[in-house]
Amino acid sequence: MTSSMTAFARIQVQEDWGSLVWEIRSVNHRYLEPHFRLPEAAREVEPGLREALRKHLHRGKVECSLKLQLAEGQQQLSVDESALEALQSVVNKVETYFINASGVNPLEVLQWPGVMNNEEANMAPVHAAALKAFEMALVQLSDTRRREGAELEKFIHMRLEGISEEVENVRSVLPDLLESQRQKIMDRLEEAKAELDPDRLEQELVILAQKMDVDEELDRLSTHISEVKHTLGKKGAIGRRLDFLMQELNREANTLSSKSINAGLTQSAVNLKVLIEQMREQIQNIE
């Protein structure tokens, strides 16, 4: 099923230990590029978050933000008295060497590594809830991406129908165009027949016939259209394959334009390139 790479999901959880909110935003990107914004208390769950993300998504730049609010009593601050005594001993020793070394700022002392203890309650339930809520947010995000992908698929099918109509239009008028062009050439050659070398004349006719023959380009366009439809029905990441097919479609449209023998054929080639470019822009958002 076709999935877009642009989506947003938000999940909020309220428990006895507090609350958390997950917000996930994704936009188009060539590869899967996750970015996590986590509070310090949830850093250790990041590997599990990355693993879960890879199971759900294949491409896209994904911003994952977790807001965590712990209830009162979940975190308590205390002073490590042994570390504080050791620090005081060092300060006393410094005072013996330097005048005015006393008057230590208590807040600066508290910033010394090891003096302050952050006594946290059991964080296992919080971490488990964060992982579970993240999975729920990923499901929500994936559903949104699929819904938008379904709309993109409809858009692409409409453009494919437009390309098919242009191809059939060229096929239908091509015999008359070729016959008219051949007749014009023959009339001109008839007038100048006495002045042209027969071998040179044959070479020119072969060159003109090759220039006017666009059957191969029309066949390739039809083949690429069928392949795009087939790719849209595949599972998994299909965006890169579709982008490649857009390049191939555009190549054939350019060749058709270069072989144009009248204004009508030129206009059809232009219409084809417009439709292909419209598809290509939307395909940039497909996973």
Disulfide bonds with the S-S distance in Angstrom:
none
